[in-house]
Amino acid sequence: MTEKEKERISPIEYLRILRDDYSDEIPNKVLNGSMPRDQIKYKVRRNWWNGLVGGLSRVQEKGLISNELQEDVTAFLEHYTSEEFHNQPLTTAEDIQKANNLLNKILGSEL
C-alpha cells in the first residue's frame, strides 16, 4: 500500500487491513521486496511491522483508541521499536500473536 493510499483510508481501517489482509503464516523461505506482490503479504515482513508501528502511532496521536488501551499500545510500540526487536533475526509466531491480540482489542472484534 502506497503512502497516498494510506492517506485515503481511516487509520482504523488501515489497522483492519493490516490484521485481515496479511497472512500469519511463517513461510519456509525468507521473503524479499522483489517477489510478486501477492507473495509478500505476510506479517513476518519488516515492512508490515513498520506499517503497524506507524498505524498504531497514528491512532494514538489522533485519540482514536480508548484510554484503557493507551498503556498497551505504548508498551507495544516501545518493545517493537526497540533495538532488541530490530536485532532479532526473524519475526516469531509469538510476535505475530501479540500484534493480532492488540489489533483485536483496538478493533473490538476477534478474528
VEXTI-879359 format. One record per atom (N, C-alpha, C): residue number from 1; residue in one letter; atom name; x, y negated, z. Coordinates in Angstrom, 1 decimal, padded with zeros to 4 digits. Atoms other than C-alpha are relative to their C-alpha. Layout:
N
  pos  code  site       x       y       z
  NUM     A    CA       X       Y       Z
...
! end
This chain:
111
  pos  code  site       x       y       z
    1     M     N   000.9   001.2   000.0
    1     M    CA   000.0   000.0   000.0
    1     M     C   000.9  -001.2   000.0
    2     T     N  -000.8   001.2   000.1
    2     T    CA   001.4  -003.3  -001.0
    2     T     C  -000.4  -001.0   001.1
    3     E     N   000.3   001.1  -001.0
    3     E    CA   001.6  -006.4   001.3
    3     E     C  -001.3  -000.7  -000.4
    4     K     N   001.2   000.6   000.5
    4     K    CA  -001.1  -008.0  -000.9
    4     K     C  -001.3   000.8   000.3
    5     E     N   001.1  -000.9  -000.3
    5     E    CA  -003.4  -005.0  -000.5
    5     E     C  -000.3  -000.1   001.5
    6     K     N   000.2   000.0  -001.5
    6     K    CA  -002.9  -005.1   003.3
    6     K     C  -000.7  -001.3   000.4
    7     E     N   000.6   001.3  -000.3
    7     E    CA  -003.9  -008.8   003.4
    7     E     C  -001.5   000.0  -000.3
    8     R     N   001.4   000.0   000.4
    8     R    CA  -007.2  -008.0   001.8
    8     R     C  -000.9   000.9   000.9
    9     I     N   000.8  -000.8  -000.8
    9     I    CA  -008.4  -005.5   004.3
    9     I     C   000.2  -000.4   001.5
   10     S     N  -000.1   000.4  -001.4
   10     S    CA  -009.1  -006.0   008.0
   10     S     C   001.1   000.8   000.7
   11     P     N  -001.0  -000.7  -000.7
   11     P    CA  -006.4  -005.0   010.5
   11     P     C  -000.5   001.3   000.5
   12     I     N   000.5  -001.2  -000.5
   12     I    CA  -008.7  -002.4   012.0
   12     I     C  -000.2   001.1  -001.1
   13     E     N   000.1  -000.9   001.1
   13     E    CA  -009.4  -000.9   008.6
   13     E     C   001.3   000.6  -000.5
   14     Y     N  -001.3  -000.5   000.3
   14     Y    CA  -005.7  -000.7   007.9
   14     Y     C   000.5   001.1   001.0
   15     L     N  -000.3  -001.0  -001.0
   15     L    CA  -005.2   001.3   011.1
   15     L     C  -000.8   001.3  -000.3
   16     R     N   000.9  -001.1   000.3
   16     R    CA  -008.1   003.6   010.0
   16     R     C   000.7   000.7  -001.2
   17     I     N  -000.6  -000.5   001.2
   17     I    CA  -006.3   004.1   006.6
   17     I     C   001.3   000.8   000.5
   18     L     N  -001.2  -000.7  -000.5
   18     L    CA  -003.0   005.0   008.4
   18     L     C  -000.3   001.3   000.7
   19     R     N   000.4  -001.2  -000.7
   19     R    CA  -004.8   007.5   010.6
   19     R     C  -000.6   001.1  -001.0
   20     D     N   000.7  -000.9   000.7
   20     D    CA  -007.0   009.1   008.0
   20     D     C   000.5   000.4  -001.4
   21     D     N  -000.4  -000.3   001.4
   21     D    CA  -005.3   008.9   004.6
   21     D     C   001.5   000.5  -000.1
   22     Y     N  -001.3  -000.5   000.0
   22     Y    CA  -001.9   010.2   005.7
   22     Y     C   000.0   001.3   000.7
   23     S     N  -000.1  -001.3  -000.6
   23     S    CA  -001.0   013.8   006.5
   23     S     C   000.8   000.1   001.3
   24     D     N  -000.7  -000.3  -001.2
   24     D    CA   000.0   015.0   009.9
   24     D     C   001.1   001.1  -000.2
   25     E     N  -000.9  -001.1   000.3
   25     E    CA   001.9   017.9   008.3
   25     E     C   001.5  -000.5   000.0
   26     I     N  -001.4   000.3   000.1
   26     I    CA   005.7   018.0   008.6
   26     I     C   000.5   000.9  -001.1
   27     P     N  -000.5  -000.9   001.2
   27     P    CA   007.0   019.2   005.2
   27     P     C   001.4   000.6   000.3
   28     N     N  -001.3  -000.7  -000.1
   28     N    CA   009.9   021.6   004.9
   28     N     C   001.2  -000.8  -000.5
   29     K     N  -001.1   000.8   000.6
   29     K    CA   011.9   019.1   002.8
   29     K     C  -000.1  -001.4   000.5
   30     V     N  -000.1   001.4  -000.3
   30     V    CA   013.0   015.6   003.6
   30     V     C  -000.6  -000.8  -001.1
   31     L     N   000.7   000.9   001.0
   31     L    CA   010.8   013.0   001.8
   31     L     C   000.8  -001.2  -000.3
   32     N     N  -000.6   001.3   000.3
   32     N    CA   012.1   010.0   000.0
   32     N     C  -000.9  -000.8  -000.9
   33     G     N   000.9   000.9   000.8
   33     G    CA   010.6   007.0  -001.8
   33     G     C   000.0   000.2  -001.5
   34     S     N   000.0  -000.2   001.5
   34     S    CA   011.5   008.2  -005.3
   34     S     C  -001.0   001.1  -000.4
   35     M     N   001.0  -001.0   000.3
   35     M    CA   008.9   011.0  -005.0
   35     M     C  -001.3  -000.6  -000.5
   36     P     N   001.3   000.6   000.5
   36     P    CA   005.5   010.6  -006.7
   36     P     C  -000.9  -000.4   001.2
   37     R     N   000.8   000.7  -001.1
   37     R    CA   003.1   008.5  -004.5
   37     R     C  -000.9   001.0   000.7
   38     D     N   000.9  -001.0  -000.7
   38     D    CA   000.7   011.5  -003.8
   38     D     C   000.8   001.0   000.8
   39     Q     N  -000.8  -000.9  -000.8
   39     Q    CA   003.6   013.4  -002.4
   39     Q     C   000.7  -000.6   001.2
   40     I     N  -000.7   000.7  -001.1
   40     I    CA   004.7   010.8   000.2
   40     I     C  -000.9  -000.5   001.0
   41     K     N   001.0   000.5  -001.0
   41     K    CA   001.5   010.2   002.2
   41     K     C   000.1   000.9   001.2
   42     Y     N  -000.2  -000.7  -001.3
   42     Y    CA   002.9   011.7   005.4
   42     Y     C   000.4  -000.9   001.1
   43     K     N  -000.3   000.8  -001.2
   43     K    CA   003.1   010.3   008.9
   43     K     C   001.4   000.2   000.4
   44     V     N  -001.4  -000.1  -000.4
   44     V    CA   006.6   011.6   009.2
   44     V     C   001.0  -001.0  -000.6
   45     R     N  -000.9   001.0   000.7
   45     R    CA   008.0   008.9   006.9
   45     R     C   000.2  -001.2   000.8
   46     R     N  -000.3   001.2  -000.7
   46     R    CA   009.7   005.9   008.4
   46     R     C  -000.9  -001.2  -000.4
   47     N     N   000.9   001.1   000.5
   47     N    CA   007.6   003.6   006.2
   47     N     C  -001.3   000.1   000.6
   48     W     N   001.3  -000.1  -000.7
   48     W    CA   004.5   005.0   007.8
   48     W     C   000.1  -000.6   001.4
   49     W     N  -000.2   000.6  -001.3
   49     W    CA   005.9   004.1   011.2
   49     W     C   000.1  -001.5   000.0
   50     N     N  -000.2   001.4   000.1
   50     N    CA   006.9   000.7   010.1
   50     N     C  -001.4  -000.7  -000.2
   51     G     N   001.4   000.5   000.2
   51     G    CA   003.3   000.2   008.8
   51     G     C  -000.8   000.0   001.3
   52     L     N   000.7  -000.2  -001.3
   52     L    CA   001.9   001.5   012.1
   52     L     C   000.4  -001.1   001.0
   53     V     N  -000.4   001.1  -000.9
   53     V    CA   004.0  -000.9   014.2
   53     V     C  -000.5  -001.3  -000.4
   54     G     N   000.5   001.3   000.5
   54     G    CA   003.1  -003.8   012.0
   54     G     C  -001.5  -000.1   000.2
   55     G     N   001.4   000.0  -000.2
   55     G    CA  -000.6  -002.9   012.1
   55     G     C  -000.4  -000.1   001.5
   56     L     N   000.3   000.1  -001.4
   56     L    CA  -000.6  -002.4   015.9
   56     L     C   000.3  -001.4   000.5
   57     S     N  -000.4   001.3  -000.4
   57     S    CA   001.2  -005.7   016.4
   57     S     C  -001.1  -001.0  -000.5
   58     R     N   001.0   000.9   000.6
   58     R    CA  -001.4  -007.4   014.1
   58     R     C  -001.3   000.0   000.8
   59     V     N   001.2  -000.1  -000.7
   59     V    CA  -004.4  -006.1   016.0
   59     V     C   000.1  -000.6   001.4
   60     Q     N  -000.3   000.5  -001.3
   60     Q    CA  -002.8  -007.0   019.3
   60     Q     C   000.1  -001.5   000.0
   61     E     N  -000.2   001.5   000.1
   61     E    CA  -001.9  -010.6   018.2
   61     E     C  -001.4  -000.6  -000.3
   62     K     N   001.3   000.5   000.4
   62     K    CA  -005.5  -011.1   016.8
   62     K     C  -001.0   000.3   001.1
   63     G     N   001.0  -000.2  -001.1
   63     G    CA  -007.1  -009.9   020.1
   63     G     C  -001.1   001.0  -000.4
   64     L     N   001.1  -000.9   000.5
   64     L    CA  -008.9  -007.0   018.3
   64     L     C   000.0   001.3   000.8
   65     I     N   000.1  -001.2  -000.9
   65     I    CA  -008.2  -004.4   021.0
   65     I     C  -000.4  -000.4   001.4
   66     S     N   000.5   000.2  -001.3
   66     S    CA  -009.7  -004.1   024.4
   66     S     C   001.2  -000.3   001.0
   67     N     N  -001.0   000.2  -001.1
   67     N    CA  -007.8  -005.3   027.5
   67     N     C   000.5   001.3   000.6
   68     E     N  -000.5  -001.3  -000.6
   68     E    CA  -007.7  -001.7   028.7
   68     E     C   001.0   000.7  -000.8
   69     L     N  -001.0  -000.6   000.9
   69     L    CA  -005.7  -000.7   025.7
   69     L     C   001.3  -000.8  -000.2
   70     Q     N  -001.2   000.9   000.2
   70     Q    CA  -003.2  -003.6   025.7
   70     Q     C   001.3   000.6   000.5
   71     E     N  -001.2  -000.6  -000.6
   71     E    CA  -000.8  -001.8   028.0
   71     E     C   000.4   001.2  -000.8
   72     D     N  -000.3  -001.2   000.8
   72     D    CA  -001.0   001.4   026.0
   72     D     C   000.7  -000.4  -001.3
   73     V     N  -000.5   000.5   001.2
   73     V    CA  -000.3  -000.5   022.8
   73     V     C   001.4  -000.6   000.2
   74     T     N  -001.3   000.6  -000.3
   74     T    CA   002.6  -002.5   024.3
   74     T     C   001.0   001.1   000.3
   75     A     N  -000.9  -001.1  -000.3
   75     A    CA   004.2   000.7   025.7
   75     A     C   000.4   000.8  -001.2
   76     F     N  -000.2  -000.7   001.2
   76     F    CA   003.8   002.5   022.4
   76     F     C   001.0  -000.8  -000.9
   77     L     N  -000.9   000.8   000.8
   77     L    CA   005.4  -000.4   020.5
   77     L     C   001.4  -000.1   000.5
   78     E     N  -001.4   000.1  -000.5
   78     E    CA   008.3  -000.7   022.9
   78     E     C   000.7   001.3  -000.3
   79     H     N  -000.7  -001.2   000.3
   79     H    CA   009.1   003.0   022.5
   79     H     C   000.3   000.2  -001.5
   80     Y     N  -000.2  -000.2   001.5
   80     Y    CA   008.6   003.2   018.7
   80     Y     C   000.7  -001.1  -000.7
   81     T     N  -001.0   001.0   000.7
   81     T    CA   010.7   000.1   018.0
   81     T     C   001.3   000.1   000.7
   82     S     N  -001.3  -000.1  -000.8
   82     S    CA   013.5   001.2   020.4
   82     S     C   001.1   000.7  -000.8
   83     E     N  -001.1  -000.6   000.6
   83     E    CA   016.9   002.3   019.4
   83     E     C  -000.1   001.5   000.1
   84     E     N   000.2  -001.4  -000.2
   84     E    CA   016.1   005.7   020.9
   84     E     C  -000.8   000.7  -001.1
   85     F     N   000.8  -000.5   001.1
   85     F    CA   013.4   006.3   018.4
   85     F     C   000.7  -000.1  -001.4
   86     H     N  -000.6   000.2   001.3
   86     H    CA   015.3   004.8   015.5
   86     H     C   001.2   001.0  -000.2
   87     N     N  -001.2  -000.9   000.1
   87     N    CA   018.3   007.1   016.3
   87     N     C  -000.4   001.4   000.0
   88     Q     N   000.5  -001.4   000.1
   88     Q    CA   016.1   010.2   016.4
   88     Q     C   000.1   000.4  -001.5
   89     P     N  -000.2  -000.4   001.4
   89     P    CA   016.9   012.2   013.3
   89     P     C  -001.3   000.2  -000.8
   90     L     N   001.2  -000.3   000.7
   90     L    CA   013.4   013.3   012.4
   90     L     C  -001.2  -000.3   000.9
   91     T     N   001.3   000.1  -000.7
   91     T    CA   009.8   012.5   013.4
   91     T     C  -000.5   001.3   000.5
   92     T     N   000.5  -001.3  -000.5
   92     T    CA   008.3   015.2   015.6
   92     T     C  -001.5   000.0   000.0
   93     A     N   001.5  -000.2  -000.1
   93     A    CA   004.8   016.6   015.8
   93     A     C  -000.5  -000.7   001.2
   94     E     N   000.5   000.7  -001.2
   94     E    CA   004.6   015.1   019.3
   94     E     C  -000.1  -001.5  -000.3
   95     D     N   000.0   001.4   000.4
   95     D    CA   005.4   011.6   017.9
   95     D     C  -001.3  -000.3  -000.8
   96     I     N   001.2   000.2   000.9
   96     I    CA   002.6   012.0   015.3
   96     I     C  -001.3   000.1   000.9
   97     Q     N   001.2  -000.1  -000.9
   97     Q    CA   000.1   013.2   018.0
   97     Q     C  -000.2  -001.2   000.9
   98     K     N   000.1   001.3  -000.8
   98     K    CA   000.9   010.2   020.2
   98     K     C  -000.6  -001.1  -000.8
   99     A     N   000.5   001.1   000.9
   99     A    CA   000.3   007.9   017.3
   99     A     C  -001.5   000.2  -000.3
  100     N     N   001.4  -000.3   000.2
  100     N    CA  -003.0   009.7   016.5
  100     N     C  -000.9  -000.3   001.2
  101     N     N   000.7   000.2  -001.2
  101     N    CA  -004.1   009.6   020.1
  101     N     C  -000.3  -001.5   000.2
  102     L     N   000.1   001.5  -000.2
  102     L    CA  -003.5   005.8   020.3
  102     L     C  -001.0  -000.5  -001.1
  103     L     N   001.0   000.5   001.1
  103     L    CA  -005.3   005.2   016.9
  103     L     C  -001.4   000.4   000.3
  104     N     N   001.4  -000.4  -000.4
  104     N    CA  -008.3   007.2   018.1
  104     N     C  -000.6  -000.8   001.1
  105     K     N   000.5   000.8  -001.0
  105     K    CA  -008.5   005.2   021.2
  105     K     C  -000.4  -001.4  -000.5
  106     I     N   000.2   001.3   000.5
  106     I    CA  -008.3   001.9   019.3
  106     I     C  -001.3   000.0  -000.9
  107     L     N   001.1   000.0   000.9
  107     L    CA  -010.7   003.0   016.6
  107     L     C  -001.3   000.6   000.6
  108     G     N   001.2  -000.4  -000.7
  108     G    CA  -013.1   004.5   019.1
  108     G     C  -000.7   001.3  -000.5
  109     S     N   000.5  -001.3   000.5
  109     S    CA  -013.5   007.9   017.4
  109     S     C   001.1   001.0  -000.1
  110     E     N  -001.0  -001.1   000.2
  110     E    CA  -011.9   011.3   017.3
  110     E     C  -000.1   000.5  -001.4
  111     L     N  -000.1  -000.5   001.3
  111     L    CA  -010.8   012.9   014.1
  111     L     C  -000.9   001.3  -000.1
! end
